[in-house]
Amino acid sequence: MNEIIHPGAGLLFMKVGTHAQESLADIIARKRKEIDKVGHTMWGYGGNTCHPTSMVQPFARTYAARREPIHLVMEEMVSNHFAEPLCAAESSSDGINWQTIPEAIEVRGSRYALVIRDLRAVSLTLPLQQTMVPVGPNTGRLGARYVSGRVDKACLTVLDKAELLNDVTKCERPIHLVATMADPYAVFLRNFRPKTGD
């Protein structure tokens, strides 16, 4: 256990790799520049898990109310995400009220985004058998059983002790990147900026 992964910690676990035709290394470099310019950035994602208003925001606000941080912890994977790298033009924390995304921030090929204020390389291990889903329809499900198959992200709470499992493999996940999440934690994205040269 450590300052990020410890009993009671709130984590958003995500597998990351190539996205919208951009390598992970290039994404990291770009996101760090965006943080330097704006003080925060947006980490885009898609899929059916970790919906902004029904999952991520309620989960994150539970920790914010206790003045505790919530961290995005990322496992690098091989990815073949080659969607067109179109940049979202607007974001919304509720899907109703929309704001223009700062010009310095590019969120490419995504439906949603997590709001983060830092991004650092680490070498940690996340024991999924010592985590639980704390929000949504899978509340109470052990992280090691939830994060499997096509599920590549999850809101998780770290438990006091690990569960002993005989039916799940790959419980220990290497974490390569960590970010501190910031209010409003997760947003919807819409519309696209004009392509360069248009």
DORO-264676 format. One record per residue: residue number from 1; chain; x, y, z of N, C-alpha, C in turn. Coordinates in Angstrom, 1 decimal. Layout:
BEGIN
 num cadena    nxx    nyy    nzz   caxx   cayy   cazz    cxx    cyy    czz
 NUM      A      X      Y      Z      X      Y      Z      X      Y      Z
...
! end
This chain:
BEGIN
 num cadena    nxx    nyy    nzz   caxx   cayy   cazz    cxx    cyy    czz
   1      A    0.8   -1.2    0.0    0.0    0.0    0.0    0.9    1.3    0.0
   2      A    0.3    2.4   -0.4    1.1    3.6   -0.6    0.2    4.8   -0.4
   3      A    0.6    6.0   -0.7   -0.2    7.2   -0.5   -1.4    7.3   -1.4
   4      A   -1.3    6.5   -2.5   -2.4    6.6   -3.5   -3.3    5.3   -3.3
   5      A   -2.7    4.2   -3.3   -3.5    2.9   -3.2   -3.4    2.4   -1.7
   6      A   -4.4    2.7   -0.9   -4.5    2.3    0.5   -5.9    2.1    0.9
   7      A   -6.2    1.4    2.0   -7.5    1.2    2.4   -8.3    2.5    2.6
   8      A   -9.5    2.5    2.0  -10.4    3.6    2.0  -10.2    4.6    0.8
   9      A   -9.1    4.4    0.0   -8.9    5.3   -1.1   -9.9    5.1   -2.2
  10      A  -10.2    6.3   -2.9  -11.1    6.3   -4.0  -10.3    6.4   -5.3
  11      A  -10.5    5.4   -6.2   -9.7    5.3   -7.4  -10.6    5.1   -8.6
  12      A  -10.2    5.7   -9.7  -10.9    5.4  -11.0   -9.8    4.7  -11.8
  13      A  -10.0    3.4  -12.0   -9.1    2.6  -12.7   -9.4    2.6  -14.2
  14      A   -8.4    2.8  -15.0   -8.6    2.8  -16.5   -7.4    2.2  -17.2
  15      A   -7.7    1.4  -18.2   -6.7    0.9  -19.1   -6.5    1.9  -20.2
  16      A   -5.2    2.2  -20.6   -5.0    3.3  -21.5   -3.9    2.8  -22.6
  17      A   -4.0    3.4  -23.7   -3.0    3.1  -24.8   -3.3    4.1  -25.9
  18      A   -2.9    3.6  -27.1   -3.2    4.4  -28.3   -4.6    4.8  -28.4
  19      A   -4.9    6.1  -28.7   -6.3    6.6  -28.7   -6.4    7.6  -29.8
  20      A   -7.4    7.4  -30.7   -7.6    8.3  -31.8   -6.3    8.6  -32.6
  21      A   -5.6    7.5  -32.9   -4.4    7.5  -33.8   -3.2    8.2  -33.1
  22      A   -3.2    8.3  -31.8   -2.1    9.0  -31.1   -1.6    8.0  -30.1
  23      A   -0.2    7.9  -30.0    0.4    7.0  -29.1    0.2    7.5  -27.7
  24      A    0.3    6.6  -26.7    0.2    7.0  -25.3    1.2    8.0  -24.9
  25      A    2.5    7.8  -25.4    3.5    8.7  -25.0    3.2   10.1  -25.5
  26      A    2.7   10.2  -26.7    2.3   11.5  -27.3    1.2   12.2  -26.5
  27      A    0.2   11.3  -26.1   -0.9   11.8  -25.4   -0.4   12.4  -24.0
  28      A    0.4   11.7  -23.4    1.0   12.1  -22.1    1.7   13.4  -22.2
  29      A    2.6   13.5  -23.2    3.3   14.8  -23.4    2.4   15.9  -23.7
  30      A    1.3   15.7  -24.5    0.4   16.8  -24.8   -0.4   17.2  -23.6
  31      A   -0.9   16.2  -22.8   -1.7   16.5  -21.6   -0.9   17.3  -20.6
  32      A    0.4   17.0  -20.4    1.3   17.7  -19.5    1.4   19.2  -19.9
  33      A    1.5   19.4  -21.2    1.6   20.8  -21.7    0.3   21.5  -21.5
  34      A   -0.8   20.8  -21.6   -2.1   21.4  -21.4   -2.3   21.8  -19.9
  35      A   -1.8   21.0  -19.0   -1.9   21.3  -17.6   -1.0   22.5  -17.3
  36      A    0.2   22.5  -17.9    1.1   23.7  -17.7    0.4   25.0  -18.1
  37      A   -0.3   24.9  -19.2   -1.0   26.1  -19.8   -2.2   26.5  -19.0
  38      A   -3.1   25.6  -18.7   -4.4   25.9  -18.2   -4.6   25.6  -16.7
  39      A   -3.7   24.7  -16.2   -3.9   24.3  -14.8   -4.7   23.0  -14.6
  40      A   -5.2   22.5  -15.7   -5.9   21.2  -15.7   -6.0   20.8  -17.1
  41      A   -6.5   19.5  -17.3   -6.8   19.1  -18.6   -7.9   18.1  -18.6
  42      A   -8.3   17.5  -19.7   -9.4   16.5  -19.8   -8.8   15.3  -20.5
  43      A   -9.1   14.1  -19.8   -8.6   12.8  -20.3   -9.8   12.1  -20.9
  44      A   -9.9   12.0  -22.2  -11.1   11.5  -22.9  -11.2   10.0  -22.8
  45      A  -12.5    9.6  -22.8  -12.8    8.2  -22.8  -14.2    7.9  -23.4
  46      A  -14.5    6.7  -23.5  -15.8    6.3  -24.1  -16.4    5.1  -23.4
  47      A  -17.2    4.3  -24.1  -17.8    3.1  -23.5  -19.0    3.3  -22.6
  48      A  -19.4    2.2  -22.0  -20.7    2.2  -21.2  -20.4    2.3  -19.7
  49      A  -19.2    2.1  -19.3  -18.9    2.2  -17.8  -18.4    3.6  -17.5
  50      A  -18.5    3.9  -16.2  -18.0    5.2  -15.7  -18.7    6.4  -16.4
  51      A  -20.1    6.3  -16.4  -20.9    7.5  -16.9  -20.7    8.7  -16.1
  52      A  -20.5    9.9  -16.6  -20.2   11.1  -15.8  -21.1   11.4  -14.7
  53      A  -22.5   11.4  -14.9  -23.4   11.9  -13.9  -23.9   10.8  -13.0
  54      A  -24.0    9.6  -13.5  -24.6    8.5  -12.7  -23.5    7.7  -11.9
  55      A  -22.3    7.8  -12.3  -21.2    7.0  -11.7  -20.1    7.9  -11.2
  56      A  -19.3    8.6  -12.1  -18.1    9.2  -11.7  -18.3   10.4  -10.7
  57      A  -19.2   11.3  -11.0  -19.5   12.5  -10.2  -20.0   12.1   -8.8
  58      A  -21.0   11.3   -8.6  -21.4   10.9   -7.3  -20.3   10.3   -6.5
  59      A  -19.5    9.4   -7.1  -18.4    8.7   -6.5  -17.4    9.7   -6.0
  60      A  -16.9   10.6   -6.9  -15.9   11.6   -6.6  -16.4   12.6   -5.5
  61      A  -17.6   13.0   -5.6  -18.1   14.0   -4.6  -18.2   13.4   -3.2
  62      A  -18.3   12.1   -3.1  -18.3   11.4   -1.7  -16.9   11.7   -1.1
  63      A  -15.9   11.6   -1.9  -14.5   11.8   -1.4  -14.3   13.3   -1.2
  64      A  -14.8   14.1   -2.1  -14.6   15.6   -2.0  -15.2   16.1   -0.7
  65      A  -16.4   15.5   -0.3  -17.1   16.0    0.9  -16.3   15.7    2.1
  66      A  -15.4   14.6    2.1  -14.5   14.3    3.2  -13.2   14.9    3.0
  67      A  -13.0   15.8    2.0  -11.7   16.4    1.7  -10.6   15.4    1.4
  68      A  -11.0   14.4    0.8  -10.0   13.4    0.4   -9.9   13.4   -1.2
  69      A   -8.7   13.2   -1.7   -8.5   13.2   -3.1   -9.1   11.9   -3.8
  70      A   -9.3   12.0   -5.0   -9.7   10.8   -5.8   -8.7   10.8   -7.0
  71      A   -8.1    9.6   -7.2   -7.1    9.5   -8.2   -7.5    8.6   -9.4
  72      A   -7.1    9.0  -10.6   -7.2    8.2  -11.8   -5.9    7.4  -11.8
  73      A   -6.1    6.1  -11.8   -4.9    5.2  -11.9   -5.0    4.4  -13.2
  74      A   -3.9    4.4  -14.0   -3.9    3.9  -15.3   -3.0    2.7  -15.6
  75      A   -3.5    1.7  -16.2   -2.7    0.5  -16.7   -2.5    0.6  -18.2
  76      A   -1.2    0.6  -18.6   -1.0    0.7  -20.0   -1.4   -0.7  -20.7
  77      A   -2.0   -0.6  -21.9   -2.3   -1.8  -22.6   -2.1   -1.5  -24.1
  78      A   -2.1   -2.6  -24.9   -2.0   -2.5  -26.3   -3.4   -2.1  -26.8
  79      A   -3.5   -1.1  -27.6   -4.8   -0.6  -28.1   -4.7   -0.3  -29.6
  80      A   -5.9   -0.6  -30.2   -6.0   -0.3  -31.6   -7.1    0.7  -31.9
  81      A   -7.1    1.7  -31.1   -8.2    2.8  -31.2   -7.7    3.8  -32.3
  82      A   -8.3    3.6  -33.5   -7.9    4.4  -34.6   -9.0    5.3  -35.1
  83      A   -9.9    5.7  -34.2  -10.9    6.6  -34.6  -10.3    8.0  -35.1
  84      A  -11.1    8.7  -35.9  -10.6   10.0  -36.4  -10.3   10.9  -35.2
  85      A   -9.1   11.6  -35.2   -8.8   12.4  -34.0   -9.4   13.8  -34.0
  86      A  -10.8   13.8  -34.0  -11.5   15.0  -34.0  -11.6   15.5  -32.6
  87      A  -11.3   16.9  -32.4  -11.3   17.5  -31.1  -12.7   18.0  -30.7
  88      A  -13.1   17.6  -29.5  -14.4   18.1  -29.0  -14.4   19.6  -28.8
  89      A  -15.5   20.3  -29.1  -15.5   21.7  -29.0  -16.1   22.2  -27.7
  90      A  -17.0   21.4  -27.1  -17.7   21.8  -25.9  -17.8   20.7  -24.8
  91      A  -17.9   21.1  -23.6  -18.0   20.1  -22.5  -19.2   20.6  -21.6
  92      A  -19.7   19.6  -20.8  -20.8   19.8  -19.9  -20.7   18.9  -18.7
  93      A  -20.9   19.4  -17.5  -20.9   18.5  -16.4  -22.3   17.8  -16.2
  94      A  -23.3   18.4  -16.8  -24.7   17.8  -16.6  -25.4   17.4  -17.9
  95      A  -24.8   17.6  -19.0  -25.4   17.3  -20.3  -26.5   18.3  -20.7
  96      A  -26.6   19.4  -20.0  -27.6   20.5  -20.2  -26.9   21.8  -20.5
  97      A  -26.0   22.2  -19.6  -25.3   23.5  -19.8  -23.9   23.2  -20.3
  98      A  -23.6   23.9  -21.5  -22.4   23.6  -22.2  -21.5   24.8  -22.2
  99      A  -20.1   24.5  -22.1  -19.1   25.5  -22.2  -18.1   25.1  -23.3
 100      A  -17.5   26.2  -23.9  -16.5   26.0  -24.9  -15.2   25.4  -24.1
 101      A  -14.6   24.4  -24.7  -13.4   23.8  -24.1  -12.3   24.8  -24.4
 102      A  -11.4   25.1  -23.4  -10.3   26.1  -23.6   -9.5   25.6  -24.8
 103      A   -9.1   26.6  -25.6   -8.4   26.3  -26.9   -7.1   25.5  -26.7
 104      A   -6.5   25.6  -25.5   -5.2   24.9  -25.2   -5.5   23.4  -24.9
 105      A   -6.7   23.0  -24.7   -7.0   21.6  -24.4   -7.6   20.9  -25.6
 106      A   -7.1   19.8  -25.9   -7.6   19.0  -27.0   -8.1   17.7  -26.5
 107      A   -9.4   17.4  -26.6   -9.9   16.1  -26.2  -10.3   15.4  -27.5
 108      A   -9.6   14.3  -27.9   -9.8   13.7  -29.2  -10.6   12.4  -29.2
 109      A  -11.5   12.2  -30.1  -12.1   11.0  -30.4  -12.8   10.4  -29.1
 110      A  -13.5   11.2  -28.3  -14.1   10.7  -27.1  -15.5   11.2  -26.9
 111      A  -16.3   10.5  -26.1  -17.7   10.9  -25.7  -17.7   11.7  -24.4
 112      A  -16.8   11.2  -23.5  -16.7   11.8  -22.2  -15.2   12.2  -21.9
 113      A  -15.0   12.9  -20.8  -13.7   13.1  -20.3  -13.6   13.3  -18.8
 114      A  -12.5   12.8  -18.3  -12.2   13.1  -16.8  -11.4   14.3  -16.7
 115      A  -11.7   15.1  -15.7  -11.0   16.4  -15.4   -9.8   16.1  -14.4
 116      A   -8.6   16.3  -14.9   -7.4   16.1  -14.0   -6.6   17.3  -13.9
 117      A   -5.8   17.4  -12.8   -5.0   18.6  -12.6   -3.5   18.3  -12.6
 118      A   -3.1   17.0  -12.7   -1.7   16.6  -12.8   -1.7   15.3  -13.5
 119      A   -0.5   14.9  -13.8   -0.3   13.6  -14.5    1.2   13.2  -14.3
 120      A    1.4   12.0  -13.6    2.7   11.6  -13.3    2.9   10.1  -13.5
 121      A    4.1    9.8  -13.9    4.5    8.4  -14.1    4.8    7.8  -12.8
 122      A    4.4    6.5  -12.6    4.6    5.8  -11.3    4.9    4.3  -11.7
 123      A    5.2    3.6  -10.6    5.3    2.1  -10.7    4.7    1.5   -9.5
 124      A    3.4    1.3   -9.6    2.6    0.8   -8.5    1.8   -0.5   -8.9
 125      A    1.3   -1.2   -8.0    0.5   -2.3   -8.2   -0.9   -2.1   -7.6
 126      A   -1.9   -2.3   -8.4   -3.3   -2.2   -7.8   -3.8   -3.7   -7.6
 127      A   -4.1   -4.1   -6.4   -4.7   -5.4   -6.1   -6.2   -5.3   -6.3
 128      A   -6.7   -5.7   -7.5   -8.1   -5.6   -7.7   -8.9   -6.5   -6.7
 129      A   -8.3   -7.5   -6.2   -9.0   -8.4   -5.2   -9.2   -7.7   -3.9
 130      A   -8.6   -6.5   -3.8   -8.8   -5.7   -2.5   -9.5   -4.4   -2.8
 131      A  -10.4   -4.4   -3.9  -11.2   -3.3   -4.2  -12.6   -3.7   -4.4
 132      A  -13.5   -2.7   -4.4  -14.9   -2.9   -4.5  -15.5   -1.8   -5.3
 133      A  -16.5   -2.1   -6.2  -17.3   -1.1   -6.9  -18.3   -0.4   -5.9
 134      A  -18.2    0.9   -5.7  -19.0    1.5   -4.6  -20.2    2.3   -5.2
 135      A  -20.4    2.3   -6.5  -21.5    3.1   -7.1  -22.1    2.4   -8.3
 136      A  -23.4    2.7   -8.6  -24.0    2.1   -9.8  -24.5    0.7   -9.6
 137      A  -25.0    0.1  -10.7  -25.7   -1.2  -10.7  -24.8   -2.3  -10.2
 138      A  -23.5   -2.2  -10.2  -22.6   -3.2   -9.7  -22.0   -2.9   -8.3
 139      A  -22.7   -2.1   -7.5  -22.3   -1.7   -6.2  -22.1   -3.0   -5.4
 140      A  -20.9   -3.1   -4.7  -20.6   -4.2   -3.8  -19.9   -5.3   -4.5
 141      A  -19.7   -5.2   -5.8  -19.0   -6.3   -6.6  -17.5   -6.1   -6.4
 142      A  -16.8   -7.1   -6.2  -15.4   -7.1   -6.1  -14.7   -6.6   -7.4
 143      A  -13.8   -5.7   -7.2  -13.1   -5.1   -8.4  -12.5   -6.2   -9.3
 144      A  -11.9   -7.2   -8.8  -11.3   -8.3   -9.6  -12.3   -9.0  -10.4
 145      A  -13.6   -9.1  -10.0  -14.6   -9.8  -10.8  -15.3   -8.8  -11.7
 146      A  -15.3   -7.5  -11.4  -15.9   -6.5  -12.3  -15.0   -6.2  -13.5
 147      A  -13.7   -5.9  -13.2  -12.8   -5.5  -14.3  -12.3   -6.8  -15.0
 148      A  -13.1   -7.2  -16.0  -12.7   -8.4  -16.8  -13.4   -8.3  -18.2
 149      A  -13.0   -9.1  -19.1  -13.5   -9.0  -20.4  -13.4   -7.7  -21.1
 150      A  -14.5   -7.1  -21.5  -14.5   -5.8  -22.2  -14.5   -4.6  -21.2
 151      A  -14.6   -4.9  -19.9  -14.7   -3.8  -18.9  -13.2   -3.3  -18.7
 152      A  -12.9   -2.0  -19.1  -11.6   -1.5  -19.0  -11.4   -0.3  -18.1
 153      A  -12.5    0.0  -17.4  -12.4    1.1  -16.4  -13.5    0.9  -15.3
 154      A  -13.2    1.5  -14.1  -14.1    1.3  -13.0  -13.9    2.3  -11.9
 155      A  -14.9    2.7  -11.2  -14.8    3.4  -10.0  -14.6    2.4   -8.9
 156      A  -13.6    2.5   -8.0  -13.2    1.5   -7.0  -12.9    2.1   -5.7
 157      A  -13.2    1.4   -4.6  -12.8    1.8   -3.3  -11.9    0.7   -2.8
 158      A  -10.7    1.1   -2.2   -9.8    0.1   -1.7  -10.3   -0.4   -0.4
 159      A  -10.3   -1.8   -0.2  -10.8   -2.4    1.0   -9.7   -2.6    2.0
 160      A  -10.0   -2.9    3.3   -9.0   -3.1    4.3   -8.1   -4.3    4.0
 161      A   -8.7   -5.4    3.5   -7.9   -6.6    3.2   -8.4   -7.2    1.9
 162      A   -7.5   -8.0    1.3   -7.8   -8.6    0.0   -8.7   -9.8    0.2
 163      A   -9.6  -10.1   -0.8  -10.4  -11.3   -0.8   -9.5  -12.4   -1.4
 164      A   -9.7  -13.6   -0.9   -9.0  -14.8   -1.5   -9.9  -15.3   -2.6
 165      A   -9.3  -15.4   -3.8  -10.1  -15.8   -5.0   -9.4  -17.0   -5.7
 166      A  -10.2  -17.9   -6.0   -9.7  -19.1   -6.8  -10.2  -19.0   -8.3
 167      A  -11.2  -18.2   -8.5  -11.8  -18.2   -9.9  -11.4  -17.0  -10.7
 168      A  -10.5  -16.1  -10.3  -10.1  -14.9  -11.0   -8.6  -14.9  -11.1
 169      A   -8.1  -14.6  -12.4   -6.7  -14.4  -12.6   -6.4  -13.0  -12.9
 170      A   -5.2  -12.5  -12.9   -4.8  -11.2  -13.2   -5.4  -10.2  -12.2
 171      A   -5.3  -10.5  -11.0   -5.8   -9.6   -9.9   -4.9   -8.4   -9.7
 172      A   -3.6   -8.6   -9.8   -2.6   -7.6   -9.6   -2.4   -6.8  -10.9
 173      A   -2.7   -5.5  -10.9   -2.6   -4.7  -12.1   -1.5   -3.7  -12.0
 174      A   -0.6   -3.7  -12.9    0.5   -2.7  -12.9    0.0   -1.3  -13.2
 175      A    0.3   -0.3  -12.4   -0.2    1.1  -12.7    1.0    1.9  -13.1
 176      A    0.9    2.5  -14.3    2.0    3.3  -14.8    1.8    4.8  -14.8
 177      A    0.5    5.2  -14.7    0.2    6.6  -14.7   -0.8    6.9  -13.6
 178      A   -0.6    8.1  -12.9   -1.6    8.5  -11.9   -1.9   10.0  -12.1
 179      A   -3.2   10.3  -11.9   -3.6   11.7  -12.0   -4.5   12.0  -10.9
 180      A   -4.5   13.3  -10.4   -5.4   13.7   -9.3   -6.6   14.3  -10.1
 181      A   -7.8   13.8   -9.8   -9.0   14.3  -10.4   -9.5   15.6   -9.8
 182      A  -10.2   16.5  -10.6  -10.6   17.8  -10.1  -12.1   18.0  -10.5
 183      A  -12.7   18.8   -9.7  -14.1   19.2  -10.0  -14.3   19.8  -11.4
 184      A  -15.3   19.3  -12.2  -16.4   18.5  -11.9  -16.2   17.0  -12.1
 185      A  -14.9   16.6  -12.2  -14.5   15.2  -12.3  -14.7   14.5  -13.6
 186      A  -15.9   14.5  -14.1  -16.2   13.9  -15.4  -17.2   14.8  -16.2
 187      A  -17.0   14.9  -17.5  -17.9   15.7  -18.3  -18.3   15.0  -19.6
 188      A  -19.4   15.5  -20.2  -19.9   15.1  -21.5  -19.2   16.0  -22.5
 189      A  -19.0   15.4  -23.7  -18.4   16.2  -24.8  -19.3   16.2  -26.0
 190      A  -19.2   17.3  -26.8  -20.0   17.3  -28.0  -19.4   18.3  -29.0
 191      A  -19.9   18.1  -30.3  -19.4   18.9  -31.4  -17.9   18.8  -31.6
 192      A  -17.5   19.3  -32.8  -16.1   19.2  -33.1  -15.5   20.5  -33.5
 193      A  -14.3   20.8  -33.2  -13.6   22.0  -33.7  -13.3   21.8  -35.2
 194      A  -13.3   22.9  -35.9  -12.9   22.7  -37.3  -11.5   22.2  -37.4
 195      A  -11.3   21.3  -38.4   -9.9   20.8  -38.6   -9.0   21.9  -39.0
 196      A   -7.7   21.7  -38.7   -6.7   22.7  -39.1   -6.7   22.7  -40.6
 197      A   -6.7   24.0  -41.1   -6.7   24.1  -42.5   -8.1   24.3  -43.1
 198      A   -9.2   24.0  -42.3  -10.5   24.2  -42.8  -10.9   25.6  -42.8
! end
